[in-house]
Amino acid sequence: MTLQDEEAQMEAVPAPAIEEEAPPAKAMTIGALCKALEVEFPDISISKIRYLEDQKLLAPRRTPGGYRLYSPGDVARLRTILRLQRDEFLPLRVIRQELASGRTEPDVAAPAGGGDVVG
């Protein structure tokens, strides 16, 4: 069984229901993260996420078994990275510098879908 298969099995196990008004955001596995982002970023893949980690752009926490767990902050950082790549055509070296200088997801807004309006 591969690591991806094991992560997929972990995702398939339903979480126990918690009776709170606003439960804290849960950490996501790499497979769940990939699925959550594929609508906005159709070319996202597990290998791309791992590559960005190898390039020191992401640092998810690990379970004792070695599985990656992505916090909401990690997800926001990944969205920022992917938007900078897609929308501003920035290389990873420049993205790393932007993130180090404090650039965050709100600074890189999702496209409104309208483009430039002339009139």
C-alpha positions in Angstrom: 0.0 0.0 0.0 1.4 3.4 -0.9 1.4 6.5 1.2 -1.3 8.0 -1.0 -3.5 5.0 -0.4 -3.0 5.2 3.3 -3.8 9.0 3.3 -6.9 8.3 1.2 -8.1 5.7 3.8 -7.5 8.3 6.6 -9.7 10.8 4.7 -12.5 8.2 4.3 -12.9 7.8 8.1 -15.6 10.2 9.3 -14.6 12.5 12.1 -16.7 12.2 15.3 -19.4 14.9 15.6 -18.6 17.6 18.0 -21.4 19.6 19.5 -19.8 23.1 19.5 -21.1 26.2 17.8 -17.8 27.0 16.0 -15.4 24.0 16.1 -11.8 24.8 15.4 -10.6 24.3 11.9 -9.2 20.8 11.4 -5.9 20.0 9.9 -6.1 18.4 6.4 -4.2 15.6 4.9 -2.4 16.2 1.6 -5.1 14.4 -0.4 -7.9 16.4 1.2 -6.0 19.6 0.6 -5.5 18.7 -3.0 -9.2 18.0 -3.5 -10.1 21.2 -1.7 -8.0 23.3 -4.0 -8.6 21.6 -7.4 -11.6 23.8 -8.3 -9.5 27.0 -8.1 -6.3 25.4 -9.2 -7.1 22.5 -11.6 -3.4 21.6 -12.1 -2.7 21.1 -8.4 -1.4 17.7 -7.5 0.0 15.9 -4.4 3.4 15.8 -6.0 3.3 19.6 -6.6 2.4 20.2 -2.9 5.3 17.9 -1.9 7.6 19.8 -4.3 6.7 23.1 -2.7 7.5 21.6 0.7 10.8 20.4 -0.6 11.5 24.0 -1.8 10.9 25.2 1.8 7.8 27.1 0.9 5.5 25.0 3.1 6.2 23.3 6.4 3.1 21.2 7.5 3.3 19.5 10.8 3.7 15.7 10.8 2.0 13.0 12.7 4.1 10.4 14.5 3.6 8.2 11.5 5.0 10.8 9.1 1.7 12.0 7.5 1.5 15.6 6.6 -1.2 17.7 8.3 -2.0 21.1 6.9 -3.4 23.8 9.2 -5.7 26.5 8.0 -2.6 28.8 7.9 -0.8 26.3 5.7 -3.8 26.2 3.4 -3.8 30.0 3.2 -0.1 30.1 2.5 -0.4 27.5 -0.3 -3.3 29.5 -1.9 -1.0 32.6 -1.8 1.9 30.6 -3.4 -0.4 29.2 -6.1 -2.0 32.5 -6.9 1.4 34.3 -7.1 2.5 31.6 -9.6 -0.6 31.7 -11.7 -1.6 35.3 -11.6 1.7 37.1 -11.4 3.9 34.5 -13.1 6.5 34.7 -10.2 9.2 32.1 -9.9 9.5 30.3 -6.6 12.6 32.2 -5.6 10.6 35.5 -5.7 7.6 34.0 -4.1 9.8 32.8 -1.2 11.0 36.5 -0.8 7.5 37.8 -1.0 6.3 35.5 1.8 9.4 36.3 3.9 8.5 40.0 3.6 5.1 39.3 5.0 2.9 39.0 1.9 -0.2 37.0 2.7 -3.4 35.7 1.1 -5.4 39.0 1.6 -2.6 40.8 -0.3 -3.1 38.3 -3.2 -6.9 38.5 -3.7 -8.7 35.9 -5.7 -9.6 37.2 -9.2 -13.0 38.7 -9.3 -13.6 37.1 -12.7 -14.5 40.3 -14.5 -11.1 41.4 -15.8 -10.6 45.0 -16.9 -13.7 46.9 -17.7 -13.5 49.6 -20.3 -16.1 52.2 -20.5 
